[in-house]
Amino acid sequence: MKKILQGFWDSFQHIQRCLISYDYLVINRAKLQQLVEQYIATINEKNLTIEGRTFKIPVVFGGKYGPDLEYVADSQQLSNEKLIEQFCSKPLQIMVVNRGPMFGTNFGKEVARLEIPRTAVPAGAITAAGEQISIMIQKSPGGWRIFGQTPIQMKMEFEKNPPVYYKPGDMMTFYPIGEDDYSKFEGQTISDMEVKE
C-alpha cells in the first residue's frame, strides 16, 4: 500500500485537491490517514505554491441581502462593520467546488447553522457555517447563515467542460457595495471579475 501511495503522490504532486477512494477491508482508515499526512508533510516542506487566478467579487452585506449578518458578527464578537472588514481583508482560496465555490473562513470562530433550514436561498448568497464560506450558484434550500449576496453570476453550465469558470486554487477577494449598486453588476459573470495583470 505504501508503494502505491508513493507512486500516486509522485505522479500527482501538483494537483490541488484529490479524492482517495479505498477499500476499508484492505487498509484501516487511520493508517491511510497517517500515510497521507506523512506525504503532505513532505510536500509542504518543499514550499510548493499553488498558482491560481484572482477574482474581485462585489457583495452587498446585511439587510435583505444578508439577513444573518448580525448573527454572524455576534458569533465572532465583532460589530457588523468589523466582520465585513475582516471578511474582505484578504483573498480566500477556493477549496472545492460543490454547490458553488467553497472556502475556509478567515473568521476566528465557527458559525452555527440555522436550526431550521430555509426552503430557498438565492443565487449569489454568501453563506457561512462551521469554518466554511460558500457562494450559492443557484436558488436552493440551505441551512447556512446568509450574511451577504453578490450580483455576479457563477452558475454551472453542464454542457461546458469544465462546467464552471473558476477552480480550486483560484482566489476570490470580496469588497462591499451598497444596495443601490447591486443592479449595476446584474448580468455580469464570474469571468468579468477576473483580475488581469
C-alpha positions as CSV (number, residue, x, y, z in Angstrom):
1,M,0.0,0.0,0.0
2,K,2.9,2.4,0.8
3,K,4.4,1.9,-2.7
4,I,1.0,2.5,-4.3
5,L,0.6,5.8,-2.4
6,Q,4.1,6.9,-3.1
7,G,3.7,6.2,-6.8
8,F,0.4,8.1,-6.8
9,W,1.9,11.0,-4.9
10,D,5.0,11.2,-7.2
11,S,2.7,11.4,-10.2
12,F,0.3,13.9,-8.9
13,Q,2.3,16.2,-6.6
14,H,0.9,19.3,-8.3
15,I,-2.8,18.6,-8.0
16,Q,-4.7,20.9,-5.8
17,R,-7.4,18.6,-4.5
18,C,-8.0,14.9,-4.7
19,L,-10.3,12.2,-3.6
20,I,-8.9,8.9,-2.3
21,S,-11.3,6.0,-2.7
22,Y,-10.2,3.0,-0.7
23,D,-11.4,-0.4,0.5
24,Y,-11.6,-0.3,4.3
25,L,-11.3,-4.1,4.3
26,V,-7.8,-3.7,2.8
27,I,-6.5,-0.7,4.8
28,N,-7.5,0.8,8.0
29,R,-8.8,4.4,7.7
30,A,-6.5,5.6,10.5
31,K,-3.5,4.0,8.8
32,L,-4.4,5.6,5.4
33,Q,-4.8,9.0,7.1
34,Q,-1.4,8.6,8.7
35,L,0.3,7.8,5.4
36,V,-1.4,10.7,3.6
37,E,-0.4,13.1,6.4
38,Q,3.2,12.0,6.1
39,Y,3.2,12.7,2.4
40,I,1.5,16.0,2.8
41,A,4.2,17.0,5.4
42,T,6.9,16.0,2.8
43,I,5.3,18.1,0.1
44,N,4.8,21.1,2.4
45,E,8.5,21.1,3.3
46,K,9.2,21.8,-0.4
47,N,7.2,25.1,0.0
48,L,5.2,24.4,-3.1
49,T,2.8,27.2,-4.2
50,I,-0.5,26.7,-6.0
51,E,-1.0,29.1,-8.8
52,G,-4.5,30.3,-9.5
53,R,-6.4,33.3,-10.8
54,T,-7.9,36.0,-8.7
55,F,-11.4,37.4,-8.9
56,K,-12.8,40.6,-7.2
57,I,-16.3,39.9,-6.1
58,P,-18.7,42.8,-5.1
59,V,-21.1,42.0,-2.2
60,V,-24.0,43.7,-0.5
61,F,-23.8,42.8,3.2
62,G,-26.7,42.8,5.5
63,G,-30.3,43.9,5.1
64,K,-32.4,41.8,2.7
65,Y,-29.2,40.6,1.0
66,G,-27.7,39.3,4.3
67,P,-30.3,38.6,6.9
68,D,-27.9,36.8,9.2
69,L,-25.1,39.4,9.1
70,E,-25.7,40.4,12.7
71,Y,-25.9,36.8,13.9
72,V,-22.5,36.0,12.2
73,A,-20.9,39.2,13.6
74,D,-22.2,38.4,17.1
75,S,-20.8,34.8,16.8
76,Q,-17.4,36.4,16.2
77,Q,-17.8,39.0,18.9
78,L,-17.5,41.7,16.2
79,S,-19.6,44.6,15.0
80,N,-21.2,44.2,11.6
81,E,-18.7,46.7,10.2
82,K,-15.7,44.9,11.7
83,L,-16.9,41.5,10.4
84,I,-17.2,42.9,6.9
85,E,-13.8,44.5,7.2
86,Q,-12.3,41.2,8.3
87,F,-14.0,39.1,5.6
88,C,-12.8,41.5,2.9
89,S,-9.3,41.9,4.3
90,K,-7.6,39.2,2.3
91,P,-8.3,36.8,-0.6
92,L,-9.9,33.5,0.1
93,Q,-8.7,30.4,-1.8
94,I,-11.3,28.2,-3.3
95,M,-11.0,24.8,-1.6
96,V,-13.7,22.9,-3.5
97,V,-16.5,23.4,-6.0
98,N,-19.7,21.9,-4.8
99,R,-22.9,23.9,-4.7
100,G,-20.7,26.8,-5.6
101,P,-17.1,27.9,-4.7
102,M,-16.3,27.0,-1.1
103,F,-13.6,28.4,1.1
104,G,-12.2,28.2,4.6
105,T,-13.1,31.2,6.6
106,N,-10.9,33.9,8.0
107,F,-13.2,34.2,11.0
108,G,-11.9,33.2,14.4
109,K,-14.8,31.0,15.5
110,E,-17.2,28.6,14.0
111,V,-20.6,29.8,12.8
112,A,-23.6,27.7,13.8
113,R,-26.1,26.5,11.1
114,L,-29.7,27.5,11.2
115,E,-31.8,25.3,13.4
116,I,-34.5,25.1,10.6
117,P,-33.0,25.4,7.1
118,R,-34.5,27.9,4.6
119,T,-36.6,26.5,1.8
120,A,-35.0,28.9,-0.7
121,V,-31.6,30.6,-0.6
122,P,-31.0,32.9,-3.5
123,A,-28.2,32.5,-6.1
124,G,-25.3,34.7,-5.1
125,A,-25.9,34.3,-1.4
126,I,-22.6,34.5,0.6
127,T,-23.2,31.9,3.4
128,A,-21.3,30.7,6.4
129,A,-21.4,27.5,8.5
130,G,-18.8,25.9,10.7
131,E,-15.5,27.0,9.4
132,Q,-16.5,27.4,5.8
133,I,-17.9,30.0,3.4
134,S,-19.8,29.3,0.3
135,I,-21.4,31.2,-2.6
136,M,-24.7,29.7,-3.7
137,I,-24.7,29.4,-7.5
138,Q,-28.4,28.7,-7.9
139,K,-31.5,29.1,-5.8
140,S,-31.9,26.1,-3.5
141,P,-32.7,25.2,0.1
142,G,-30.0,25.7,2.7
143,G,-29.2,25.9,6.4
144,W,-26.1,28.1,6.2
145,R,-26.2,31.7,7.5
146,I,-26.6,34.3,4.8
147,F,-24.5,37.4,5.5
148,G,-24.3,38.9,2.1
149,Q,-25.1,38.5,-1.6
150,T,-23.2,39.1,-4.8
151,P,-25.0,40.0,-8.1
152,I,-22.3,38.2,-10.1
153,Q,-23.5,35.0,-11.9
154,M,-21.5,31.9,-11.1
155,K,-23.8,29.3,-12.5
156,M,-22.8,25.8,-13.6
157,E,-23.1,25.1,-17.3
158,F,-23.0,21.3,-17.6
159,E,-22.7,21.4,-21.4
160,K,-19.3,23.0,-21.0
161,N,-16.0,21.4,-19.8
162,P,-15.3,22.4,-17.2
163,P,-18.8,23.4,-16.1
164,V,-17.6,26.5,-14.1
165,Y,-15.1,29.2,-14.9
166,Y,-13.3,29.0,-11.5
167,K,-11.5,26.1,-9.9
168,P,-9.9,25.0,-6.6
169,G,-6.8,27.1,-6.1
170,D,-8.3,30.3,-7.5
171,M,-8.6,33.2,-5.1
172,M,-11.6,35.5,-4.5
173,T,-11.3,38.9,-2.9
174,F,-14.6,40.4,-1.7
175,Y,-15.5,44.0,-1.4
176,P,-18.6,45.8,-0.1
177,I,-21.0,47.7,-2.3
178,G,-24.3,49.4,-1.5
179,E,-27.8,48.2,-2.2
180,D,-28.1,50.9,-4.9
181,D,-25.0,49.4,-6.7
182,Y,-26.4,45.9,-6.9
183,S,-28.2,46.4,-10.2
184,K,-25.1,47.9,-11.8
185,F,-23.5,44.4,-11.8
186,E,-26.5,42.3,-12.8
187,G,-25.8,40.2,-15.9
188,Q,-22.1,40.2,-15.2
189,T,-20.5,36.8,-14.8
190,I,-17.5,35.5,-12.9
191,S,-15.2,35.8,-15.9
192,D,-15.9,39.5,-15.9
193,M,-14.5,39.7,-12.4
194,E,-11.1,38.1,-13.1
195,V,-8.2,40.3,-12.2
196,K,-6.0,40.7,-15.3
197,E,-2.3,41.5,-14.7
